[in-house]
């Protein structure tokens, strides 16, 4: 039986990955300090014989008994409201935490995949963004704590790959949505849903013409799995290339929820990206992957989930 360690296991993406590898027949070891994770996301797994949970902060020494085949490193605050509130913890998990997990991968001779992000491209001057683009990041701006933590993760991972021969993978995740997102995490879609479902004003930053590309979580998990099982060690964008403005996204949520909410406009936060769209040529060619869930379908599934938790 294959064994896999998933850090950030109680988070939005981490919990879906736990489900995927339980379904694949793996022994799954979940690890989370619950800083932003929620045990409700993995409560259904706690009685499973093949699932173990470690309540642990990965910025401290990690001990895992027995052998490991794979590691998925998904521990980190991931939304602006979280990493702006916890800047030091965000930097530490990206640096010290990644160093510790890479050490486990080296000791166990395990293949390790790290969750990087489209935020490594910053406020991009290239559109759409390809993996060869180096980015336009303000290292001392408010978003720098997250952007630079992820850029450091990639650099550290590549160093362990080239110097120690650790078998590594790097996924650059673009905007993702679906069940188990927190309604209060500050990201656009859950915020729009929370406001619309309560008939509050929908808050759009700037003029709403900035763009994002939303990928449903099931598609993302499939892309991550294919990358983990591939032989490719350089970064790969995984996301939905269908671009939409933030204003259009808010209007879709209002229509879906039959809300009476009005859209209001607030000042754009500093360094907020004006565009975001992945070039997924590598994912198509190397992983034979592209998203299949239409946004209209994914939004309905997400809405059904939010109705159960609001």
N, C-alpha and C positions, 0 to 999 in steps of 0.2 A: 504494500500500500504506500503510495506517495504521500509525503508530508510537506505541508506548505505553511509558512508563517505569514500572516497578514497583519501589518501594523496599521493603526487607525481603523481597526476592525469594526468598531461601533459607530463609525461615521457613515455618511450617505453612500459614498462609493465603496468603502471598505466592507460594509455589511452586504452589499450586493455581490461583491467578490467572494465573500464567505459562502453565500448561497450557491454561487456558481461552482465552487470547488467541492462543496459538499455534494452537489448533484453529480459531479464528475467522479465521486468515489474516493476523494482524498481524505486524509486525516488533516483537519484544519486547526491551526493554532492561531487564535485571534489575540491581538495585543493592543491595548488602548489605555491612556491615562484619563479618559473621559473628560478632558478639558472642553472639547466641543462635541465629542461623541455621545451617543445615547444608548443605554443598554436595551431600550425597547426595540431597537433596530435588530438586535440579535437574540432577543428573548426566546424566540421560537427554536433556536439552535442549542440552548443551554443544556437540554436533557439528552442531546444526541451523543452517542458514545464516541463518535469520531471528531467531536468538537471540544476544544479546550479554550478557556479564556484566561488571559493574564492581564490583571489590572496593573499596568506598569508604565513608567515614564521612560521612553527610549533614550532620553538624553543622559540617563544613568546606565551603569553597566547592565548588559543583557545576558542572562543565562538561560539557555534552552537545552534541556536534556535530550539526548538521543540524536539521531540523524535528521537532516533536513534536505529536501530536494529543491525546493523553491522558496523564495521570499518575495512578497509584494510589499513595497514600502509606500504606504499611503497615509502616514501620520503627519498631519500638519493642519493648523487652522487654514481654511481655504476661502473664506469670504471676507470682503473688505471690513465688515463690521467686527469680525473676529480678530483679524491680524492687526487692525488699527488699535483695537483695545488691548491686544496682547503682543506687542511688537517684539519684546525680548524672547518670549516663548517661541514665537514664530521663527526667529533667527536661530535659536538654539536647536529646535527640532530639525531645521534644514541643515545645520552644520554638525553639531555634536551628535544629534540623533542619527543622521545619515552615516556619520563615521562609525558609530557603534554597530549599526545594522550591517554595514559593509564588512566590519570585522567578523560578525557572525557568519556572513556569507563565505568569507575567506576560510574561517575555521571549519565550517561544515562542508565546504566545497559545494555550495548551493548556488543555483542560478538565481540572480536577483534582478527584479524590475523595479525601477523607481518612478513615482508619479511626479513628472515635471508638469509644466503648464504653458499655455499660450502667453502667460504674463512674462515669460522670458523675452518676448518680443517687445514688451513695453507699449508705448504709443507708436505703432509701427509706421515707418516711412515706406515700407514695401507692402503691396496689397495685391492678391492675398498673400499670406505669410508662408514661405517655404522653410524647410529645415535649415537651409544654407544661410538664411537671413540672421544676422547677429543681434539685431534688436536696437531699440532706442529707449533706454531705461535711465531714469533719474535715480542714482544710487542713494541720494540723501533726501529724496522726497518721501511723502507719507506712505506711498505704495512700495518704496524701495525695500522695506523689511521683508516683504513677501517675494517680490521680483528677484532680489539678489540672493535670498535664501535658496530659491529654486535654481538660479544660475550656479550657485556654489554647489548644490547637490549634483548637478550635471558634471561640473568640473571634478569633484571628488570621485564620482562614480567612474568617470573616464580614467582618472589616475589609478584607481584600484584595478581597472581592467587592463591598462597598459603595463603598470609596474608589478602588480601582484598576480595578474592573469585571472582575476575573478570574472566569471561569466555573467555579464550584465546586459540589461536592456533599459532604454529610456523612452518613456511615452510622454509626449507633450499633449496634454488634455485641453481641449477647447470647451467652451461653455456647455455644461451638461445639466440635464434636469430629469425629474421623475420622482416616484414615490420615495419617501424617507428624507427628502429635503426638509430642513427646518424652515418654518414659516417666518421666523425672526432672524434669519441669517444674513439679511441685508442684500442678498442678490436680487436681481431684477424680477425674475419670474415668481419666486415665492412671495416677494413683497407685493407684487401686483395682485396675486391671488388672495393674499390676506386682506388687502385693502378692498378689493372688489367684492369679496364674500361678505364683508362687513359694511359695504356701501359707503366706504370712506373715500376721500379724494385719492386718486392715483398719482403718486409723486414720480414724475419723470425729470431726470437731471438734464440740464442744458436744453437744447431745442428738440431733443428726442431723435435727431437725425443720425446720431452715432449708431453704429451697427454691431450686431453680434450674430453668431451662428450657433444655434442650439441643437445639441445632440441628445437623443433619448438614452437613458441609462443602459438599457438592454443592448443597444448598438455599441455603446462605449465598452461595456464589459466584454463583448465578443471581440472587439478590436484589441483590447488589452490581452486577452487570452491568446489570440493569434500571434501577437508580438512576443509574448513570453515563450511560446513554443517555436518561434522562428530562430534562425541563425544570425539575425541582424543586430548589431550592438550599438549602432549610431541612433540618434534621436529620430522618432517617427511621430508626425502629427496624427492624432486621432480625434476627429470631430466631424460635424456636419457642415459641408461647404455651402449650404443654402443660407444666404445672408438676409437679415431682416433688420429694420430699424427698431430702436427701443420704443418709439412711438407706436409702430405697427404692432409690436409685441403686447404693449399695454392695451391696445384696442382689441386684439384677439382675446385677451383674458376677460375684458369687460363683456364682450359679446358672448363668450362661452358661459360665463356665470350669470348672464342676464342681470348684470349689476346696474344700479343707477349712479354709480360713481362717475365723477368728473375728473378729467386729467388736468393736473396743475404742473407747472414747470418751476424747478428750483435751479440754483446755480450749479454748474458742472464742477464736481470735485477736482482738485489738483491732480494732474497727470492721468486723468481718466482717458483710456484709449478711445480714439474717435472711430476706429474701424477694427473689426476682428473677423477674419475669415480664413479657415485653414486651406492650404494647398495639400490635398491628400493623395497626390500622385504616388508617393512612396508607399502609402498604406495599400493603395490599389494594386501596385505592381509587386510588392514584396509579400504582403499579407493576404492578397486577394480579398480585401475588405473595403466596404463602403457602407454607410448607414442605409437601413431599409425601412425604419419606422418614420412615417410621415408626421410632421409636426401636429397636424390636426388630430391624429390618433394618439400621439404621446401626450398632448395637452389634456385630452379627455381622461386618460389614465391617471395623470397627475392630479387633476381636479377631483377625481373620485377618491384619491388618497387624502387630499387636503380636507375633504368634507368629513372624513373620519377622525381627524385630529384637531380641527379648529375648536 
